[in-house]
Amino acid sequence: MKNLLLSLILLLPLGLFAQELKESDKIQPMVIKDQFEKNISITTQTKQIVMAFSKEQGERIKLFLEANPHYLAENSAIYLMDVSAVPGMVMSMFMLPKFQKYSYTVGLVENEKDVAYFPKKENLITVITLDNLNVTSIVFKEVL
């Protein structure tokens, strides 16, 4: 009985973390910095979140946004990139200078808890559609 109680106490904190975002959920507020250290906000005007979880996905989004430079503005969209596994030195010396050359804003999601909040499928870009901060759809794509 003691072992069961101890197991429950040890596992309880795991249930306190935010669950993965689902359709019909209201998106949770979080602080996300862009490549220039400015805050990005998900607001009631945000209609779409495009999320990349790997370098390859980021490259596919980069090619798409270079070919469609007005996509983010025209779709009231924000682009987020998972950089939670990137060491700080690599981020500051290599990735930030590269991202700062982009003509669009990239939200850098550094916190693993925030990354886990966004749904993902292996090798696919996540596109979340919002209406007044409510998730209306979540789709997974190879390219935008």
N, C-alpha and C positions, 0 to 999 in steps of 0.2 A: 504494500500500500504506500509505503514511504517513497519507493522508487517511482510509482505512478504519479504521485503528487509532485515529486521533484521534476519529473519529465514534463509535466504540465506547466510548472512554473518556468522552466527553461525555454519551452516552446512558445509561451504566451507573448513575449516581445515580438516574435515573428509575425503574429497576427495584427500587430499595431501599425505596421508599415502600410503605406498607401498601396492600394490594389492597382493593377493595370487598368488603364483607361478603356472604356467600352462604349459602344454606341448608346445613345440616350443619356450618358453621364454629362454632368457639368464639369468642365475642365477646371482643375485646381490651379490657383495662382502660384507662380514660382518666379524666382529671379534668374534671368538668363542674360549673360553678357555677350556682346557681339565681338567681332575681331578687333574693335577699337576700344574695348572695355566699357562700352555704353550699354545701359540696360535695355533689354527688349521686353516688351510687355505683350501678353496675349490679352486683347481687349474685345469688347463687344463688336468692334469693327473687323476683327480678324475672322476671315471666312475659311481659311485653309492653313494647315500646318503641314509642311513637307519635311520629313525626318529621314536623315541618312545615318546608318549605324556603322558604316565601314568606309575605308578609303575608296574602294571601288564604286560604291554607291555615290559617294561624294563626287567622284570624277564624272559619273553619268549625269548627275544633277548639274554640275558645272558646265558640261557640254550643252545640255538642254538650255540652261539660263543664258549662256553666251549666244545661242541661236535664237532665243526668245527673251530679249533683255527686259521686256515690260511685263513678263508673266507674273512676277510677285506683286507688283503694283496693281495690275489689272484684275487680279484675282483676290486682292486683299489678303495675300498669303505671306507667311513667314517661313524661312528655311532654317531648320535646326540640324546641327551635326553633333553626334555623340563623340566626345573627345575624352570621356572619362578614363580610358585606359592609357592615355598619352602622358608620358612623364613630363613634368613641368619644364625641364630644360629643353626637351624636344619641342614642346609647344612654343616656348618663347623664342627659341633660336631659329626654328624652321617653319613651323606651321602658321604662327601668327603673321610673320612677314609675307608668306604666300597668300593667306586669306585677305590681308590688307590690300593686295593688288586687285582683288575682285571688285567689280562695279556694283555689287549687290551686297546686302547684309547677310551675314551668317551668324546665327545664334549658336554659341558653343556650350553644349550641355556637358558640364564637367562633373556633376554629382551623380554617382551611380544610382542613388535612390530616384533621382529625377529621370534618368535614362530608363530605369525599370518601369516607370509609370507609363511610358509610351509603348504601345504594342508593336511587335516586330515579327517578321518571318525571315528566315535565313535568305540572304542575298537579295532581298526585295526592299524597295523604298516604301516607307509608310506615308500615306496621304490621309490626313484627318480633316474632314469637312465640319465646319462649325456654323451654328446659327445662334447668335446671342450667347456665346460661350457654351452652348449645348452641342454635343457631338451628334451629328446627323449621319455620318458614315465614316468608316475606316476601311481603306482599301490598300492593298499591297501590290506594287508595280515594279517591273524591271526598269522602266524609264517613265518619265513624266509624259 
